[in-house]
Structures are given as structure tokens and as C-alpha cells.
């Protein structure tokens, strides 16, 4: 999982809004950095990292909501993005489980077919 980047420029003598802008800009850049993963469905780790980045941006906006009351609709959009990326992740996990189950059944079916063939040939 990609770690959250350090937010440069935070200073206690700056206003809350000035520092909040730096945090939100950093978290937004992190989210947008994963956009390329949307073009390739095999980049599952990157899609998961994008989901985490969306969560970090959403949390930052929630924490600094007093500074950005106009960003309320964005919070819903980020929640929707997170949910969609989570569904992709869940489906990937499910597909992996299905692949393992099918592989197990293939082995069992092959063994059973071999046993039947051996019985038919007097083996």
C-alpha cells in the first residue's frame, strides 16, 4: 500500500485554512497520480492504492470542513469513488477465490475421470 506523502509547508504560524489547503492539495495530487491505473484492469494494486488515496482526501476534507464548506458535494463524490474502487477490489478477490476453487475441482475431476477410465480398462 502506498504511504501518504509528507505535506510540505505546514507551519503553525499560518492560518488553519492555509495549512488545510496544503494538505488537501497534497492528498488530491496523490489521488490523481493513480489515474493511470483506471486504464488497465490488471493494475489491481494501484487501483487499491487509488482507493486509499481517495479515502485520505475525503478524510482531509472532512477534518477541514470548517475551512471548505463549499466542498460538501465533493465528499459525496469521493465516497462514491471509494465505493466503486472497493467493489473492483472485492470482485478481484472473488475472482481469485473462484480461480482457486476451479483449479481444485479440475484436479478432482481429472482424478475421478482417470479412476473411471482405469475401471473400464480393467485397471
DRENGUZA-539950 format. One line per 5 residues: number of its first residue (from 1); their letters; for each residue x, y, z of N, C-alpha, C, O. Coordinates in pm, whole numbers, m for minus. Layout:
<nodes>
NUM	A	X,Y,Z,X,Y,Z,X,Y,Z,X,Y,Z ~ ...
</nodes>
This chain:
<nodes>
1	XXXXX	85,m118,0,0,0,0,89,123,0,188,130,72 ~ 53,218,m80,128,343,m89,109,425,38,m2,440,88 ~ 218,475,86,213,557,206,171,699,170,196,747,59 ~ 109,765,264,70,904,244,197,989,238,289,973,318 ~ 199,1079,142,314,1168,130,316,1274,239,213,1312,294
6	XXXXX	433,1318,267,450,1425,366,400,1555,305,423,1584,187 ~ 331,1633,385,277,1761,337,381,1869,366,411,1901,481 ~ 434,1924,259,537,2028,272,473,2163,301,364,2194,251 ~ 542,2243,381,500,2381,402,409,2407,520,375,2522,547 ~ 367,2303,592,281,2323,710,359,2402,814,474,2371,845
11	XXXXX	294,2503,865,362,2586,966,259,2635,1067,152,2682,1029 ~ 290,2624,1197,193,2662,1299,156,2810,1298,51,2847,1352 ~ 238,2896,1239,205,3039,1235,111,3074,1121,59,3186,1115 ~ 88,2979,1031,m8,3003,922,m148,2976,974,m167,2911,1077 ~ m246,3025,901,m385,3003,940,m422,2856,915,m356,2785,839
16	XXXXX	m529,2814,981,m578,2678,960,m609,2657,812,m575,2553,756 ~ m673,2753,750,m710,2740,609,m586,2728,520,m584,2646,428 ~ m484,2807,546,m362,2798,464,m300,2658,475,m259,2600,374 ~ m292,2606,596,m236,2472,616,m329,2365,557,m283,2267,500 ~ m458,2385,571,m555,2289,517,m544,2281,365,m554,2173,308
21	XXXXX	m524,2394,301,m508,2396,155,m388,2309,115,m396,2233,18 ~ m279,2319,188,m161,2239,157,m191,2089,172,m149,2009,88 ~ m263,2053,277,m298,1913,300,m388,1861,188,m364,1755,131 ~ m491,1937,156,m587,1894,54,m520,1886,m83,m544,1792,m158 ~ m436,1983,m116,m365,1979,m245,m275,1855,m254,m268,1790,m359
26	XXXXX	m207,1824,m146,m119,1707,m144,m199,1579,m161,m163,1493,m241 ~ m309,1565,m86,m391,1444,m95,m459,1432,m232,m475,1321,m283 ~ m499,1544,m292,m558,1541,m426,m455,1496,m528,m486,1416,m616 ~ m333,1547,m519,m227,1507,m611,m199,1357,m599,m174,1290,m700 ~ m204,1305,m477,m183,1161,m458,m293,1081,m526,m265,979,m590
31	XXXXX	m416,1125,m513,m528,1055,m576,m512,1057,m728,m525,954,m794 ~ m485,1173,m782,m476,1187,m927,m355,1113,m985,m356,1077,m1103 ~ m254,1091,m904,m135,1018,m951,m168,874,m988,m94,812,m1064 ~ m277,820,m935,m317,682,m963,m414,670,m1080,m457,560,m1112 ~ m448,779,m1144,m546,777,m1254,m512,679,m1365,m601,618,m1424
36	XXXXX	m385,662,m1394,m343,571,m1500,m388,428,m1475,m405,351,m1570 ~ m407,391,m1350,m449,254,m1316,m589,225,m1369,m625,109,m1388 ~ m667,328,m1394,m803,308,m1444,m802,258,m1589,m901,200,m1635 ~ m692,278,m1659,m682,238,m1799,m646,90,m1815,m662,34,m1923 ~ m599,28,m1707,m552,m111,m1716,m608,m192,m1599,m561,m176,m1486
41	XXXXX	m705,m277,m1625,m770,m352,m1516,m677,m449,m1443,m711,m497,m1335 ~ m560,m477,m1501,m467,m567,m1433,m388,m496,m1322,m319,m562,m1245 ~ m398,m365,m1315,m323,m288,m1214,m403,m279,m1084,m437,m170,m1037 ~ m431,m395,m1028,m518,m403,m911,m458,m339,m787,m530,m276,m709 ~ m330,m353,m768,m266,m293,m650,m277,m141,m660,m306,m74,m561
46	XXXXX	m254,m88,m780,m264,57,m798,m407,107,m778,m428,215,m723 ~ m505,28,m823,m644,67,m800,m676,68,m651,m750,155,m604 ~ m622,m27,m578,m641,m28,m433,m574,95,m371,m630,158,m281 ~ m455,128,m418,m386,247,m368,m465,374,m399,m467,468,m321 ~ m531,374,m515,m616,489,m550,m732,501,m453,m770,611,m413
51	XXXXX	m788,388,m415,m899,388,m318,m852,447,m184,m922,526,m122 ~ m733,407,m141,m678,458,m16,m652,608,m27,m678,683,67 ~ m602,651,m143,m577,795,m164,m708,873,m161,m713,984,m107 ~ m814,817,m218,m946,883,m214,m994,894,m70,m1053,995,m31 ~ m970,791,7,m1010,792,148,m933,901,224,m991,973,305
56	XXXXX	m804,912,198,m724,1015,266,m770,1156,230,m777,1243,316 ~ m802,1176,103,m852,1308,61,m986,1337,126,m1010,1448,175 ~ m1075,1238,127,m1206,1257,189,m1192,1291,337,m1258,1382,387 ~ m1105,1219,406,m1085,1246,549,m1029,1386,570,m1069,1456,663 ~ m936,1426,485,m878,1561,499,m987,1667,480,m993,1764,556
61	XXXXX	m1073,1647,380,m1181,1744,359,m1280,1744,475,m1334,1849,511 ~ m1305,1627,532,m1396,1622,647,m1335,1693,768,m1404,1768,837 ~ m1207,1670,792,m1140,1734,906,m1140,1886,890,m1160,1960,986 ~ m1116,1931,767,m1106,2075,741,m1234,2133,682,m1231,2236,614 ~ m1345,2068,707,m1472,2112,651,m1504,2257,689,m1566,2330,611
66	XXXXX	m1462,2298,807,m1486,2436,850,m1416,2535,756,m1460,2649,742 ~ m1308,2491,694,m1234,2577,601,m1292,2572,460,m1275,2666,382 ~ m1360,2462,427,m1410,2442,291,m1556,2397,291,m1586,2287,245 ~ m1648,2480,341,m1788,2436,345,m1845,2411,204,m1941,2336,188 ~ m1786,2475,103,m1833,2457,m34,m1795,2320,m92,m1842,2283,m199
71	XXXXX	m1710,2247,m22,m1662,2118,m72,m1751,2001,m30,m1718,1886,m58 ~ m1862,2028,35,m1952,1921,82,m1992,1824,m29,m1987,1703,m7 ~ m2031,1871,m148,m2067,1777,m255,m1949,1688,m298,m1969,1575,m341 ~ m1829,1741,m287,m1710,1663,m324,m1694,1543,m231,m1649,1437,m274 ~ m1732,1559,m106,m1722,1448,m11,m1807,1331,m57,m1764,1216,m47
76	XXXXX	m1926,1357,m107,m2013,1250,m158,m1950,1184,m280,m1951,1062,m292 ~ m1894,1265,m369,m1829,1211,m488,m1711,1121,m449,m1692,1014,m506 ~ m1632,1167,m353,m1518,1086,m308,m1565,956,m244,m1503,851,m263 ~ m1673,963,m170,m1730,841,m112,m1774,744,m220,m1753,623,m208 ~ m1835,796,m326,m1878,712,m438,m1758,649,m510,m1761,532,m546
81	XXXXX	m1653,728,m529,m1532,677,m593,m1472,566,m508,m1435,460,m560 ~ m1463,590,m379,m1411,489,m287,m1492,361,m296,m1437,251,m302 ~ m1623,375,m296,m1712,259,m302,m1693,182,m432,m1688,59,m431 ~ m1682,254,m544,m1660,188,m674,m1526,114,m676,m1519,0,m721 ~ m1422,178,m627,m1291,114,m623,m1291,m5,m527,m1224,m105,m552
86	XXXXX	m1367,6,m419,m1381,m107,m326,m1452,m224,m391,m1416,m339,m367 ~ m1553,m195,m473,m1624,m302,m544,m1531,m372,m642,m1537,m495,m657 ~ m1447,m296,m709,m1349,m356,m800,m1256,m449,m723,m1228,m561,m766 ~ m1209,m402,m609,m1120,m484,m525,m1191,m610,m478,m1134,m719,m484 ~ m1314,m596,m433,m1391,m713,m387,m1410,m815,m499,m1399,m935,m477
91	XXXXX	m1439,m767,m620,m1456,m857,m733,m1326,m927,m769,m1327,m1044,m808 ~ m1215,m857,m756,m1085,m919,m783,m1058,m1031,m683,m1012,m1139,m721 ~ m1087,m1006,m557,m1069,m1109,m454,m1160,m1228,m484,m1117,m1343,m474 ~ m1284,m1200,m520,m1379,m1306,m552,m1332,m1387,m674,m1343,m1509,m675 ~ m1281,m1320,m775,m1230,m1390,m894,m1114,m1482,m858,m1103,m1592,m911
96	XXXXX	m1027,m1437,m768,m915,m1521,m724,m966,m1645,m650,m915,m1755,m672 ~ m1066,m1628,m565,m1126,m1741,m493,m1186,m1839,m594,m1168,m1960,m582 ~ m1256,m1788,m692,m1317,m1871,m795,m1211,m1948,m874,m1229,m2066,m903 ~ m1102,m1881,m911,m994,m1948,m984,m938,m2065,m903,m914,m2173,m957 ~ m916,m2042,m772,m862,m2149,m686,m962,m2264,m675,m922,m2381,m680
101	XXXXX	m1089,m2233,m659,m1190,m2339,m650,m1197,m2421,m778,m1203,m2544,m775 ~ m1195,m2352,m890,m1200,m2422,m1019,m1076,m2509,m1038,m1086,m2620,m1089 ~ m961,m2461,m999,m839,m2539,m1011,m849,m2665,m925,m808,m2773,m969 ~ m902,m2653,m806,m920,m2769,m718,m1017,m2869,m781,m991,m2989,m779 ~ m1127,m2820,m835,m1225,m2908,m898,m1168,m2974,m1024,m1199,m3089,m1053
106	XXXXX	m1084,m2900,m1098,m1021,m2958,m1216,m937,m3079,m1178,m942,m3183,m1244 ~ m861,m3067,m1071,m777,m3177,m1025,m865,m3294,m980,m838,m3408,m1016 ~ m968,m3264,m903,m1056,m3371,m856,m1128,m3439,m972,m1141,m3562,m973 ~ m1176,m3362,m1068,m1244,m3420,m1184,m1149,m3505,m1267,m1185,m3613,m1315 ~ m1028,m3457,m1285,m929,m3533,m1361,m897,m3665,m1291,m886,m3769,m1356
111	XXXXX	m883,m3661,m1158,m856,m3784,m1083,m973,m3882,m1096,m952,m4002,m1117 ~ m1092,m3832,m1084,m1211,m3918,m1093,m1223,m3977,m1233,m1254,m4095,m1248 ~ m1200,m3896,m1336,m1207,m3945,m1474,m1102,m4053,m1497,m1129,m4152,m1566 ~ m983,m4037,m1441,m878,m4137,m1454,m919,m4267,m1386,m895,m4376,m1439 ~ m980,m4257,m1269,m1027,m4376,m1197,m1133,m4450,m1279,m1129,m4573,m1288
116	XXXXX	m1225,m4378,m1337,m1332,m4439,m1418,m1270,m4507,m1541,m1307,m4620,m1575 ~ m1178,m4440,m1605,m1114,m4497,m1724,m1036,m4621,m1688,m1038,m4719,m1763 ~ m968,m4619,m1574,m893,m4738,m1530,m987,m4854,m1503,m955,m4968,m1535 ~ m1103,m4827,m1445,m1201,m4933,m1415,m1256,m4993,m1545,m1278,m5114,m1554 ~ m1276,m4908,m1643,m1331,m4956,m1771,m1231,m5041,m1848,m1268,m5129,m1925
121	XXX	m1103,m5013,m1825,m998,m5086,m1897,m941,m5199,m1812,m838,m5257,m1844 ~ m1011,m5229,m1704,m970,m5341,m1620,m852,m5310,m1530,m785,m5401,m1480 ~ m826,m5182,m1511,m711,m5140,m1433,m731,m5142,m1291,m640,m5109,m1215
</nodes>
